[in-house]
Amino acid sequence: MRSRAWLAVLTVIALVGAGSAATAFAWRMLNAPLAMPAEGTWLEVENGMSLRRVAAQLGERGVLLYPWLLTAYARSTGDATRIRAGEYQLPPGTTPLSLLARLVSGQVYLHQVTIVEGWRFAELLRALRSNPAIAASTLDGPSIMTALGEPGVHPEGQFFPDTYSFPKGTADLDVLRQSHQALRAHLDAVWQSRTPDTLLKSSYEALILASIIEKETALPAERRLIAGVFHERLRRNMRLQTDPTVIYGLGESFDGNLRRDDLERDTPYNTYTRGGLPPTPIALPGAGALEAAVTPEISAAVYFVATGRGDGSHHFSATLEEHDRAVRDYLRQLRKPER
């Protein structure tokens, strides 16, 4: 009887030992790094895909050594039904448990798109719709503005240049909504800080002027000076006479060479033939141009022309005679042979 009792005790001890060893092995495997390249790997979880299928795919790729183990663990914790669809970037050192946590939290990879200052709305749409991570629609400008809650508003200038992050499959309208909301926030803020004696009647006029400033210079130090020229011209009832508005009005017919005939061709955007601001913005202004439009640096200058030095700078003049000399200097700079 004693020998049978000891045999039973030894059997229990062996089973407990085997169970402990198995548990230790399973825990070690769940915390061991996945088998992946040094730069990491990618995983795409489709809508409705089960964890079992995800683990099986990783097993087929040789990334996850024991797919069944991860599935069993996730079922025991309830996480198997909580994973989220999306595109995941798995960095080196990812373990089965950290992978599961990433899937449950929905920590998907975020793509980026940069909207550039000075772009037109058409260029913005092309950039969004050529991005493979964005779900492109066929909505046109008026339909987009209606969807954004601003029916009848011209889409030009209504989106803030910046870099935006989004998961794969995001609709172009969602990126546009984020950019439009950013524009409204920036525009509202700068309008509140406008100079008290500004001639601009609304934040929309500030947006129009900012878009012209954006197209006229890329130098931050010049933005408020150029804004000052335009403010002074408006004060004196002079026409703005700015080439970028003429080019915008020419639309697709502009071939890259602005001619004298173009300056005389009347369109709603030709500030050589019409007084005041054009009817809408002509581009997407950035924060610097928006701020300059409402806080101009007023001086006696009512003219400016490029210096031709290659640095994007301009010469500012108070009289037509001085401006004509600056234009001649600019033309001489252009004629200089390249060294």
C-alpha positions as CSV (number, residue, x, y, z in Angstrom):
1,M,0.0,0.0,0.0
2,R,2.8,2.4,0.8
3,S,4.5,1.8,-2.5
4,R,1.2,2.6,-4.4
5,A,0.8,5.8,-2.4
6,W,4.3,6.9,-3.2
7,L,3.7,6.2,-6.9
8,A,0.6,8.4,-6.9
9,V,2.5,11.2,-5.2
10,L,5.4,10.9,-7.7
11,T,2.9,11.0,-10.6
12,V,1.2,14.2,-9.3
13,I,4.7,15.8,-8.8
14,A,5.6,14.9,-12.4
15,L,2.4,16.3,-13.8
16,V,2.8,19.5,-11.9
17,G,6.4,19.8,-13.0
18,A,5.5,19.2,-16.6
19,G,2.7,21.8,-16.4
20,S,5.0,24.3,-14.8
21,A,7.6,23.7,-17.5
22,A,5.0,24.1,-20.2
23,T,3.7,27.3,-18.7
24,A,7.2,28.6,-18.5
25,F,7.9,27.7,-22.1
26,A,4.7,29.3,-23.3
27,W,5.4,32.5,-21.4
28,R,8.9,32.6,-22.7
29,M,7.6,32.2,-26.3
30,L,5.0,34.9,-25.9
31,N,7.7,37.4,-24.8
32,A,10.3,36.4,-27.3
33,P,10.9,38.8,-30.3
34,L,9.2,37.9,-33.5
35,A,11.4,36.6,-36.3
36,M,11.6,39.6,-38.7
37,P,14.2,41.6,-40.6
38,A,16.3,44.2,-38.8
39,E,14.1,47.0,-40.2
40,G,10.9,45.4,-38.9
41,T,7.9,44.3,-40.9
42,W,4.4,45.3,-41.9
43,L,1.0,43.7,-41.1
44,E,-2.4,44.6,-42.6
45,V,-5.5,43.4,-40.8
46,E,-8.6,43.6,-42.9
47,N,-12.0,44.4,-41.6
48,G,-13.6,41.3,-40.0
49,M,-10.3,39.3,-39.9
50,S,-10.0,37.1,-36.9
51,L,-6.9,36.9,-34.7
52,R,-6.6,33.3,-35.6
53,R,-6.2,34.2,-39.2
54,V,-3.8,37.1,-38.5
55,A,-1.6,34.7,-36.4
56,A,-1.8,32.1,-39.1
57,Q,-0.6,34.5,-41.8
58,L,2.3,35.6,-39.6
59,G,3.1,31.9,-39.1
60,E,3.1,31.3,-42.8
61,R,5.5,34.2,-43.3
62,G,7.8,32.7,-40.6
63,V,7.4,35.8,-38.3
64,L,5.4,34.0,-35.6
65,L,6.7,30.6,-34.5
66,Y,3.7,29.4,-32.5
67,P,0.5,31.0,-33.9
68,W,-1.7,28.7,-31.9
69,L,-0.1,29.9,-28.7
70,L,-0.9,33.6,-29.3
71,T,-4.4,32.7,-30.3
72,A,-4.9,30.5,-27.2
73,Y,-3.6,33.3,-24.9
74,A,-5.8,36.0,-26.5
75,R,-8.9,33.8,-26.1
76,S,-8.1,33.3,-22.5
77,T,-7.8,37.0,-21.9
78,G,-10.7,38.0,-24.2
79,D,-8.5,40.0,-26.5
80,A,-9.0,37.7,-29.4
81,T,-12.3,39.5,-30.3
82,R,-11.0,43.1,-29.6
83,I,-8.3,43.5,-32.4
84,R,-8.8,46.4,-34.8
85,A,-8.4,46.5,-38.5
86,G,-5.7,48.6,-40.1
87,E,-2.1,48.8,-41.3
88,Y,0.5,48.1,-38.6
89,Q,4.3,48.7,-38.7
90,L,6.0,46.2,-36.4
91,P,9.4,47.5,-35.2
92,P,12.3,45.2,-34.3
93,G,11.9,43.7,-30.8
94,T,8.1,43.3,-31.2
95,T,6.9,40.2,-29.2
96,P,3.7,38.3,-29.6
97,L,2.3,40.0,-26.5
98,S,3.3,43.5,-27.6
99,L,1.8,42.7,-31.0
100,L,-1.4,41.7,-29.4
101,A,-1.5,44.9,-27.4
102,R,-0.8,46.9,-30.6
103,L,-3.7,45.2,-32.4
104,V,-6.1,45.7,-29.5
105,S,-5.2,49.4,-29.1
106,G,-5.5,50.0,-32.8
107,Q,-2.0,51.6,-33.0
108,V,-2.0,51.7,-36.7
109,Y,0.6,53.3,-38.9
110,L,-0.1,56.9,-39.8
111,H,0.7,58.1,-43.3
112,Q,1.4,61.7,-44.0
113,V,0.7,64.3,-46.7
114,T,2.1,67.7,-46.9
115,I,0.0,70.6,-48.2
116,V,2.4,73.2,-49.5
117,E,2.0,77.0,-49.0
118,G,1.1,78.7,-52.3
119,W,-0.6,75.7,-53.9
120,R,-3.9,76.2,-55.7
121,F,-6.9,74.1,-54.7
122,A,-6.5,72.0,-57.9
123,E,-2.9,71.2,-56.9
124,L,-4.1,70.2,-53.4
125,L,-6.7,67.8,-54.9
126,R,-4.1,66.2,-57.2
127,A,-1.7,65.6,-54.3
128,L,-4.4,64.0,-52.1
129,R,-5.8,61.9,-54.9
130,S,-2.5,60.6,-56.1
131,N,-1.6,59.5,-52.6
132,P,-2.0,55.7,-52.5
133,A,-3.0,55.7,-48.8
134,I,-5.9,58.0,-49.4
135,A,-9.3,56.9,-50.6
136,A,-10.0,59.3,-53.4
137,S,-13.4,60.6,-54.2
138,T,-14.7,62.3,-57.4
139,L,-16.2,65.3,-55.5
140,D,-15.6,68.7,-57.1
141,G,-14.9,72.0,-55.4
142,P,-18.5,73.1,-54.8
143,S,-19.5,69.6,-53.6
144,I,-16.5,69.5,-51.2
145,M,-17.4,72.8,-49.7
146,T,-21.0,71.7,-49.3
147,A,-19.9,68.5,-47.5
148,L,-17.7,70.7,-45.2
149,G,-20.8,72.7,-44.3
150,E,-20.0,75.8,-46.3
151,P,-22.1,75.6,-49.4
152,G,-21.4,78.4,-51.9
153,V,-18.0,79.2,-50.6
154,H,-15.2,79.1,-53.2
155,P,-12.7,76.4,-52.3
156,E,-9.6,78.4,-53.2
157,G,-7.6,79.3,-50.1
158,Q,-9.9,77.4,-47.7
159,F,-7.3,74.9,-46.6
160,F,-4.3,75.4,-44.3
161,P,-0.8,74.3,-45.6
162,D,0.7,71.8,-43.1
163,T,1.6,68.1,-42.8
164,Y,-1.3,65.9,-41.9
165,S,-1.2,62.3,-40.5
166,F,-3.9,59.7,-41.2
167,P,-4.3,55.9,-41.4
168,K,-4.4,54.1,-44.7
169,G,-7.8,54.2,-46.4
170,T,-8.8,57.7,-45.0
171,A,-11.1,59.5,-47.3
172,D,-9.8,62.6,-49.1
173,L,-12.7,64.6,-47.7
174,D,-11.6,63.7,-44.1
175,V,-8.1,65.2,-44.8
176,L,-9.7,68.2,-46.4
177,R,-12.0,68.7,-43.4
178,Q,-9.0,68.6,-41.0
179,S,-7.1,71.1,-43.2
180,H,-10.2,73.4,-43.5
181,Q,-10.7,73.4,-39.8
182,A,-7.1,74.4,-39.3
183,L,-7.5,77.2,-41.8
184,R,-10.5,78.6,-40.0
185,A,-8.8,78.4,-36.6
186,H,-5.7,80.3,-37.9
187,L,-7.7,82.9,-39.8
188,D,-10.0,83.6,-36.9
189,A,-7.0,84.0,-34.6
190,V,-5.1,86.4,-36.9
191,W,-8.3,88.4,-37.6
192,Q,-8.7,89.0,-33.9
193,S,-5.1,90.4,-33.8
194,R,-5.5,92.7,-36.8
195,T,-4.3,96.3,-36.6
196,P,-7.1,98.6,-35.6
197,D,-7.0,100.9,-38.6
198,T,-6.9,98.1,-41.3
199,L,-8.8,98.8,-44.5
200,L,-9.8,95.1,-44.7
201,K,-13.5,94.7,-44.0
202,S,-13.6,91.0,-43.1
203,S,-11.5,88.0,-42.4
204,Y,-12.3,86.8,-45.9
205,E,-10.7,89.9,-47.4
206,A,-7.7,89.1,-45.1
207,L,-7.6,85.6,-46.6
208,I,-7.6,87.0,-50.1
209,L,-4.8,89.4,-49.4
210,A,-2.8,86.7,-47.6
211,S,-3.0,84.5,-50.7
212,I,-1.6,87.3,-52.9
213,I,1.2,87.9,-50.4
214,E,2.0,84.1,-50.4
215,K,2.4,84.2,-54.1
216,E,4.5,87.4,-54.2
217,T,7.3,86.3,-51.9
218,A,8.8,83.3,-50.1
219,L,10.9,85.5,-47.8
220,P,9.4,85.8,-44.3
221,A,11.2,89.1,-43.8
222,E,9.3,90.6,-46.8
223,R,5.8,89.5,-46.1
224,R,4.7,92.5,-43.9
225,L,6.5,94.9,-46.2
226,I,4.6,93.6,-49.2
227,A,1.4,93.6,-47.2
228,G,2.2,97.3,-46.4
229,V,2.5,98.1,-50.1
230,F,-0.9,96.6,-50.9
231,H,-2.6,98.3,-47.9
232,E,-1.1,101.7,-49.0
233,R,-2.3,101.1,-52.5
234,L,-5.8,100.3,-51.2
235,R,-5.7,103.5,-49.1
236,R,-4.8,105.6,-52.1
237,N,-7.4,103.9,-54.3
238,M,-4.5,102.6,-56.5
239,R,-5.0,99.3,-58.3
240,L,-3.0,96.5,-56.8
241,Q,-1.4,95.5,-60.1
242,T,-0.1,92.2,-58.9
243,D,0.9,89.6,-61.5
244,P,-0.2,86.4,-59.6
245,T,-3.8,87.5,-59.7
246,V,-3.6,88.0,-63.5
247,I,-2.1,84.6,-63.9
248,Y,-4.8,83.0,-61.7
249,G,-7.5,84.7,-63.9
250,L,-6.0,83.3,-67.0
251,G,-6.5,79.8,-65.7
252,E,-5.4,76.9,-68.0
253,S,-4.6,79.3,-70.8
254,F,-1.6,80.6,-69.0
255,D,1.5,79.0,-70.6
256,G,4.1,80.2,-68.1
257,N,4.9,83.4,-69.9
258,L,3.0,86.5,-68.8
259,R,2.7,89.0,-71.7
260,R,1.6,92.6,-71.9
261,D,-1.5,91.5,-73.6
262,D,-2.3,89.3,-70.6
263,L,-2.1,92.3,-68.3
264,E,-4.6,94.1,-70.5
265,R,-7.0,91.2,-70.8
266,D,-9.8,91.8,-68.3
267,T,-10.9,89.1,-65.9
268,P,-12.4,89.3,-62.4
269,Y,-8.9,88.6,-61.1
270,N,-7.0,91.1,-63.2
271,T,-5.8,93.7,-60.7
272,Y,-4.4,95.8,-63.5
273,T,-7.8,96.4,-65.0
274,R,-9.9,96.3,-61.8
275,G,-9.6,98.1,-58.5
276,G,-9.6,96.5,-55.1
277,L,-9.1,92.9,-54.1
278,P,-9.9,90.0,-56.5
279,P,-13.2,88.2,-55.7
280,T,-11.6,85.1,-54.0
281,P,-8.2,83.9,-52.8
282,I,-5.8,82.8,-55.5
283,A,-3.8,80.2,-53.5
284,L,-3.4,78.6,-50.1
285,P,-1.7,81.0,-47.7
286,G,0.4,79.9,-44.8
287,A,0.5,81.3,-41.2
288,G,3.1,83.9,-42.1
289,A,1.1,85.4,-45.0
290,L,-2.1,85.4,-42.9
291,E,-0.4,87.3,-40.1
292,A,1.2,89.8,-42.5
293,A,-2.1,90.5,-44.2
294,V,-3.6,91.9,-41.0
295,T,-0.4,93.4,-39.4
296,P,1.2,95.2,-42.4
297,E,4.4,97.2,-42.2
298,I,3.2,100.5,-43.6
299,S,5.8,102.7,-45.3
300,A,5.9,105.2,-48.1
301,A,6.5,102.3,-50.6
302,V,3.8,101.6,-53.1
303,Y,5.9,99.7,-55.6
304,F,8.2,96.6,-55.5
305,V,10.1,94.5,-58.0
306,A,12.4,91.6,-57.8
307,T,16.1,92.4,-57.4
308,G,17.2,89.6,-59.6
309,R,19.9,88.5,-57.1
310,G,18.6,85.0,-57.1
311,D,17.6,85.1,-53.4
312,G,13.9,86.0,-54.0
313,S,14.3,89.5,-52.6
314,H,12.5,92.6,-53.8
315,H,13.3,96.3,-54.1
316,F,10.7,98.6,-52.5
317,S,10.1,102.1,-53.9
318,A,8.0,105.1,-52.9
319,T,8.0,106.8,-56.3
320,L,7.5,105.7,-59.8
321,E,10.8,107.1,-60.8
322,E,12.6,105.0,-58.2
323,H,10.6,102.0,-59.2
324,D,11.5,102.4,-62.9
325,R,15.2,102.5,-61.9
326,A,14.7,99.3,-59.9
327,V,13.0,97.6,-62.8
328,R,16.0,98.6,-65.1
329,D,18.4,97.2,-62.5
330,Y,16.4,94.0,-62.4
331,L,16.5,93.6,-66.2
332,R,20.3,94.2,-66.2
333,Q,20.7,91.5,-63.6
334,L,18.7,89.1,-65.9
335,R,20.9,89.9,-68.8
336,K,24.2,89.2,-67.0
337,P,25.9,86.1,-68.4
338,E,26.1,83.1,-66.1
339,R,29.5,82.3,-64.7
